[in-house]
Amino acid sequence: MIVTRTPFRVTLGGGGTDLPSFYRDHGGFVLAVAIDKYMYLNVNAPILDDLIRVRYSKAETVRCLEEIEHPLARAALEHFGIQDGIEIVSIADIPAGTGVGSSSCYLVGLMNALHALTQTPVNPQQLSEEACHIELDLLRKPIGKQDQYMAAYGGLTVLDIAKDGSVEAKYLRIPVDVVEELENNLLLFYTGDVRDATAILSHQDNATKRKDTAVVSSLTEIKDIGMEIASAIKAGNLRRFGELMDQHWQVKKRLSNGITNPMIDGWYELSKRNGAIGGKISGAGGGGFLMLYCEQSKAQLREALRVAGLRELNFRFEFEGSKVVFDIVSRDGRLAHMRRQNHPDGVKAVAARLSAFAQ
């Protein structure tokens, strides 16, 4: 049995500039932070049968790879050449569709576990690139690169994305007292709505590909605001960060009609009246979490949103990315897995293939 723990994230600045349709012409910039809420993946190699079992919100038991309905599980197993004889169980602290990167957390956590199973060590950069390759190149999902990198790296992290798609991940080095103040002043409230971000992101992606002036201009402004947010946090000017979050939200709403709605707008205005300096909806928008920055009157803000029907999620920052927290594969399980690779040195063959991918 192998268990991985992969952190969710919240985006502090630059969200949306990590989509290929934008960064290929302009480059991308994202600042995000991992939080202490996780996706857990349990992977096991059965001994007595060759079935594939995948358990998430559904329970699948199939005989071959092609029958798996879960696209990320199927693609990850195909990447490792695993055709049968595997069990995958996922459990998450936060529901899917809430804008904190759950899909990529699932994939990164699963890939990390499969690397452990196949005894092919991996670093965060390679893990991120493999996950991006699966989601963007193979599955052609209309998403960006921040979720995979944040899941793999964790921490308070800047992602500089070049026009060729290469990503440089750098931890933002700030004093501990600034980290603690930022952590204490950021609040998350669950709106109760989950949504598939595909429609919102597809609209943004298609508009960017068409060189839609309004969308491209808004994303350029979001990138600039994101860079200013990173500078403000690095300088310890957190009030300025809160003000920039408000600017970011006003610009983000122009990207698509699905990003906000009258209910979200009402909650945001209620928050501003009760002490919030700035904020935004997590992820692509439309639901999930309302993230707010508040320095004073936190009790007043919490009470106002509680009465409005929102539930607060208490969290702390997480400074580690995806990690294997438990790895005990029995001798029989290991031999059964190697036998299924159909050659005596199956693990070495998988390692050679993954090495070639990394190059």
C-alpha positions as CSV (number, residue, x, y, z in Angstrom):
1,M,0.0,0.0,0.0
2,I,1.2,3.5,-0.9
3,V,-0.4,6.7,0.3
4,T,0.3,10.2,-1.0
5,R,-0.8,13.5,0.5
6,T,-1.1,16.4,-1.9
7,P,-2.1,20.0,-0.9
8,F,-4.8,22.1,-2.4
9,R,-3.9,25.8,-3.2
10,V,-5.4,29.3,-3.4
11,T,-4.2,31.7,-6.0
12,L,-3.1,35.1,-4.8
13,G,-2.3,36.8,-8.1
14,G,-2.0,36.2,-11.8
15,G,-4.6,33.4,-12.2
16,G,-5.6,32.8,-15.8
17,T,-2.3,33.9,-17.3
18,D,-1.1,30.2,-17.0
19,L,-3.3,29.1,-19.9
20,P,-1.3,28.3,-23.1
21,S,-3.5,30.6,-25.2
22,F,-2.2,33.5,-23.2
23,Y,1.4,32.6,-22.1
24,R,2.4,31.6,-25.7
25,D,2.2,35.2,-26.7
26,H,2.7,37.1,-23.4
27,G,4.3,34.8,-20.9
28,G,2.5,34.0,-17.6
29,F,2.9,34.8,-14.0
30,V,1.2,33.3,-11.0
31,L,1.6,33.6,-7.2
32,A,-0.2,31.0,-5.2
33,V,0.0,29.3,-1.8
34,A,-0.7,25.7,-0.8
35,I,-3.0,25.1,2.2
36,D,-3.2,22.4,4.8
37,K,-6.2,20.7,3.1
38,Y,-5.3,17.6,1.1
39,M,-6.1,15.0,-1.5
40,Y,-5.1,11.6,-0.4
41,L,-4.4,8.8,-2.9
42,N,-4.1,5.1,-1.8
43,V,-2.5,2.8,-4.4
44,N,-2.2,-0.9,-3.9
45,A,-1.0,-3.8,-6.1
46,P,-3.5,-6.8,-5.6
47,I,-2.0,-10.2,-5.3
48,L,-4.8,-12.6,-6.1
49,D,-6.5,-11.0,-9.2
50,D,-5.6,-8.7,-12.0
51,L,-8.7,-6.4,-11.8
52,I,-8.5,-2.6,-11.8
53,R,-10.4,-0.9,-9.0
54,V,-10.8,2.9,-8.9
55,R,-12.8,4.4,-6.1
56,Y,-13.7,8.1,-5.9
57,S,-17.3,9.5,-6.0
58,K,-18.0,6.4,-8.0
59,A,-16.6,2.8,-7.6
60,E,-15.2,1.2,-10.8
61,T,-14.1,-2.4,-11.0
62,V,-12.9,-3.3,-14.5
63,R,-10.7,-5.9,-16.2
64,C,-8.6,-3.7,-18.5
65,L,-7.3,-0.1,-18.8
66,E,-9.6,0.9,-21.6
67,E,-12.7,0.3,-19.5
68,I,-11.8,2.9,-16.9
69,E,-14.1,5.9,-16.9
70,H,-12.0,8.2,-14.8
71,P,-9.9,10.1,-17.4
72,L,-7.1,11.1,-15.1
73,A,-6.7,7.6,-13.6
74,R,-6.8,6.0,-17.0
75,A,-4.2,8.4,-18.4
76,A,-1.9,8.1,-15.5
77,L,-1.9,4.3,-15.7
78,E,-1.3,4.4,-19.4
79,H,1.6,6.8,-18.8
80,F,3.2,4.1,-16.6
81,G,2.3,1.2,-18.9
82,I,0.1,-0.4,-16.2
83,Q,-2.7,-2.4,-17.9
84,D,-4.2,-4.2,-15.0
85,G,-3.9,-5.3,-11.4
86,I,-4.1,-2.0,-9.5
87,E,-6.3,-0.4,-6.8
88,I,-6.7,3.4,-6.5
89,V,-8.7,5.0,-3.8
90,S,-9.0,8.8,-3.3
91,I,-10.2,10.8,-0.4
92,A,-10.3,14.6,-0.2
93,D,-10.7,17.2,2.6
94,I,-12.5,19.6,0.1
95,P,-15.1,18.7,-2.5
96,A,-14.2,18.9,-6.2
97,G,-15.4,21.9,-8.2
98,T,-14.5,24.5,-5.5
99,G,-11.6,26.2,-7.3
100,V,-8.7,24.9,-5.2
101,G,-7.1,22.7,-7.9
102,S,-8.6,19.3,-6.9
103,S,-8.3,17.6,-10.3
104,S,-4.6,18.3,-10.6
105,C,-4.1,17.4,-7.0
106,Y,-5.6,14.0,-7.8
107,L,-3.4,13.5,-10.8
108,V,-0.2,14.7,-9.1
109,G,-0.9,12.6,-6.1
110,L,-1.6,9.5,-8.2
111,M,1.5,10.0,-10.3
112,N,3.6,10.4,-7.2
113,A,2.2,7.1,-5.9
114,L,2.8,5.3,-9.2
115,H,6.4,6.5,-9.2
116,A,6.8,5.0,-5.7
117,L,5.2,1.7,-6.9
118,T,7.5,1.5,-9.9
119,Q,10.5,2.6,-7.9
120,T,11.3,5.5,-10.2
121,P,12.2,8.5,-8.0
122,V,10.8,11.9,-9.2
123,N,11.4,15.5,-8.2
124,P,8.6,18.2,-8.1
125,Q,9.7,19.7,-11.5
126,Q,9.4,16.4,-13.3
127,L,6.2,15.5,-11.5
128,S,4.6,18.8,-12.5
129,E,5.7,18.4,-16.2
130,E,4.3,14.9,-16.4
131,A,1.0,16.0,-15.0
132,C,0.8,19.0,-17.3
133,H,1.6,16.7,-20.3
134,I,-1.3,14.5,-19.4
135,E,-3.9,17.2,-18.7
136,L,-2.9,19.7,-21.4
137,D,-1.4,17.7,-24.2
138,L,-3.1,14.3,-24.0
139,L,-6.5,15.1,-22.5
140,R,-6.5,18.6,-24.0
141,K,-8.2,20.2,-21.0
142,P,-8.7,24.0,-21.2
143,I,-6.7,24.6,-18.1
144,G,-3.4,26.2,-17.1
145,K,-0.2,25.0,-15.4
146,Q,-0.5,26.5,-11.9
147,D,-2.5,23.7,-10.3
148,Q,0.0,20.9,-11.2
149,Y,3.0,22.9,-10.1
150,M,1.4,24.0,-6.9
151,A,0.4,20.5,-6.1
152,A,3.9,19.2,-6.6
153,Y,5.8,22.1,-5.0
154,G,3.5,23.5,-2.3
155,G,4.6,26.6,-0.4
156,L,4.1,30.3,-1.2
157,T,5.3,30.0,-4.8
158,V,5.9,32.1,-7.8
159,L,5.5,30.5,-11.2
160,D,7.2,32.3,-14.1
161,I,5.9,30.8,-17.3
162,A,7.9,31.4,-20.5
163,K,6.3,31.7,-24.0
164,D,7.6,28.2,-24.8
165,G,5.6,26.8,-21.8
166,S,8.6,26.1,-19.6
167,V,7.9,27.0,-15.9
168,E,10.3,28.2,-13.3
169,A,8.9,27.7,-9.8
170,K,10.4,29.8,-7.0
171,Y,9.4,30.0,-3.4
172,L,8.7,33.5,-2.3
173,R,11.1,34.2,0.6
174,I,9.6,36.5,3.2
175,P,10.0,36.9,7.0
176,V,8.1,34.5,9.2
177,D,6.2,37.4,10.8
178,V,4.9,38.4,7.4
179,V,3.9,34.8,6.6
180,E,2.0,34.6,9.8
181,E,0.3,38.0,9.3
182,L,-0.7,37.0,5.7
183,E,-2.0,33.6,7.0
184,N,-4.0,35.2,9.7
185,N,-5.6,37.9,7.5
186,L,-6.6,35.6,4.6
187,L,-10.1,34.1,5.2
188,L,-11.9,31.5,3.1
189,F,-15.7,31.1,3.1
190,Y,-17.5,28.3,1.3
191,T,-20.3,29.5,-0.9
192,G,-22.0,26.1,-1.0
193,D,-21.8,26.0,-4.8
194,V,-19.6,23.6,-6.7
195,R,-19.1,23.9,-10.5
196,D,-17.2,22.5,-13.4
197,A,-14.8,25.3,-14.4
198,T,-14.5,23.9,-18.0
199,A,-17.1,26.2,-19.5
200,I,-15.6,29.3,-17.9
201,L,-12.1,28.4,-18.9
202,S,-13.1,27.3,-22.4
203,H,-14.7,30.7,-23.0
204,Q,-11.6,32.5,-21.8
205,D,-9.3,30.2,-23.7
206,N,-11.3,30.6,-27.0
207,A,-11.5,34.3,-26.6
208,T,-7.7,34.6,-26.1
209,K,-7.1,32.4,-29.1
210,R,-9.3,34.7,-31.2
211,K,-7.1,37.6,-29.9
212,D,-10.2,39.1,-28.2
213,T,-8.9,42.6,-27.2
214,A,-11.0,42.8,-24.0
215,V,-9.9,39.4,-22.7
216,V,-6.3,39.7,-23.7
217,S,-6.1,43.2,-22.2
218,S,-7.7,42.0,-19.0
219,L,-5.3,39.1,-18.7
220,T,-2.4,41.4,-19.3
221,E,-3.6,43.6,-16.5
222,I,-4.1,40.6,-14.2
223,K,-0.5,39.5,-14.9
224,D,0.7,43.0,-14.0
225,I,-1.4,43.1,-10.8
226,G,0.0,39.6,-9.9
227,M,3.5,40.8,-10.2
228,E,2.7,43.9,-8.1
229,I,1.0,41.6,-5.5
230,A,4.2,39.5,-5.2
231,S,6.3,42.7,-4.7
232,A,3.9,44.0,-2.1
233,I,4.0,40.7,-0.1
234,K,7.7,40.5,-0.4
235,A,8.0,44.1,1.0
236,G,5.6,43.2,3.8
237,N,3.0,45.7,2.6
238,L,0.0,43.4,3.1
239,R,-2.6,46.2,3.1
240,R,-1.5,47.0,-0.4
241,F,-1.9,43.3,-1.2
242,G,-5.5,43.5,-0.1
243,E,-6.2,46.5,-2.2
244,L,-4.6,44.8,-5.2
245,M,-6.9,41.8,-4.6
246,D,-9.8,44.1,-5.0
247,Q,-8.4,45.5,-8.3
248,H,-7.8,41.9,-9.5
249,W,-11.4,40.9,-8.8
250,Q,-12.8,43.9,-10.7
251,V,-10.6,42.9,-13.7
252,K,-11.3,39.2,-13.5
253,K,-15.0,39.7,-13.7
254,R,-14.6,41.1,-17.2
255,L,-13.2,37.8,-18.5
256,S,-16.4,35.9,-18.6
257,N,-20.1,36.2,-17.6
258,G,-19.8,33.0,-15.6
259,I,-17.2,34.3,-13.1
260,T,-19.7,36.0,-10.9
261,N,-23.4,36.3,-10.3
262,P,-25.7,38.5,-8.2
263,M,-25.4,36.3,-5.2
264,I,-21.5,36.4,-5.3
265,D,-21.6,40.2,-5.9
266,G,-23.9,40.6,-2.9
267,W,-21.5,38.6,-0.6
268,Y,-18.5,40.5,-1.8
269,E,-20.2,43.9,-1.2
270,L,-21.3,42.6,2.3
271,S,-17.7,41.6,3.0
272,K,-16.4,45.1,2.0
273,R,-18.9,46.7,4.3
274,N,-17.8,44.6,7.2
275,G,-14.0,45.0,7.0
276,A,-12.7,43.2,4.0
277,I,-10.1,45.1,2.0
278,G,-10.2,42.9,-1.0
279,G,-11.0,39.4,-2.2
280,K,-12.2,37.2,-5.0
281,I,-13.8,33.9,-5.9
282,S,-11.4,31.0,-5.9
283,G,-10.3,29.3,-9.2
284,A,-12.1,30.1,-12.4
285,G,-15.0,31.6,-10.6
286,G,-18.8,30.9,-10.4
287,G,-18.7,29.2,-7.0
288,G,-16.4,27.5,-4.6
289,F,-14.7,29.7,-2.0
290,L,-14.8,33.4,-1.4
291,M,-11.3,34.4,-0.4
292,L,-11.0,37.7,1.5
293,Y,-8.2,39.8,3.0
294,C,-9.2,41.5,6.3
295,E,-6.9,43.2,8.8
296,Q,-9.5,44.5,11.3
297,S,-13.0,43.5,12.3
298,K,-12.5,39.8,11.5
299,A,-15.2,38.8,14.0
300,Q,-17.7,41.3,12.5
301,L,-16.9,39.9,9.0
302,R,-17.2,36.3,10.1
303,E,-20.6,37.0,11.7
304,A,-21.9,38.9,8.7
305,L,-21.0,36.0,6.3
306,R,-22.3,33.4,8.7
307,V,-25.7,35.1,8.8
308,A,-25.6,35.2,5.0
309,G,-25.2,31.4,4.9
310,L,-21.5,31.0,4.2
311,R,-19.3,28.5,6.1
312,E,-15.7,29.5,7.0
313,L,-12.9,27.1,6.2
314,N,-10.1,27.4,8.7
315,F,-6.7,26.8,7.2
316,R,-2.9,27.3,7.5
317,F,-0.3,27.5,4.8
318,E,1.4,24.2,3.7
319,F,5.1,24.4,2.8
320,E,5.4,20.9,1.3
321,G,4.1,19.7,-1.9
322,S,2.8,16.2,-2.8
323,K,4.6,13.6,-0.7
324,V,4.5,9.9,-0.1
325,V,3.4,9.5,3.5
326,F,3.2,5.7,3.6
327,D,4.9,3.1,1.4
328,I,4.7,-0.5,2.4
329,V,4.2,-2.7,-0.6
330,S,4.4,-6.4,0.4
331,R,6.9,-8.6,-1.3
332,D,4.1,-10.6,-3.0
333,G,2.5,-7.3,-4.1
334,R,5.7,-6.1,-5.6
335,L,6.4,-9.3,-7.4
336,A,2.8,-9.4,-8.7
337,H,3.2,-5.9,-10.1
338,M,6.5,-6.8,-11.8
339,R,5.0,-9.9,-13.2
340,R,2.2,-7.9,-14.8
341,Q,4.8,-5.8,-16.6
342,N,5.3,-8.9,-18.7
343,H,9.1,-9.0,-18.4
344,P,11.6,-9.8,-15.5
345,D,13.0,-6.2,-15.4
346,G,9.7,-4.4,-15.8
347,V,10.6,-1.7,-13.3
348,K,13.8,-0.9,-15.1
349,A,11.9,-0.6,-18.4
350,V,9.4,1.8,-16.8
351,A,12.3,3.8,-15.4
352,A,14.0,4.1,-18.8
353,R,10.8,5.3,-20.4
354,L,10.1,7.9,-17.8
355,S,13.8,9.1,-18.1
356,A,13.3,9.5,-21.8
357,F,10.2,11.6,-21.2
358,A,12.0,13.9,-18.8
359,Q,14.7,14.5,-21.4
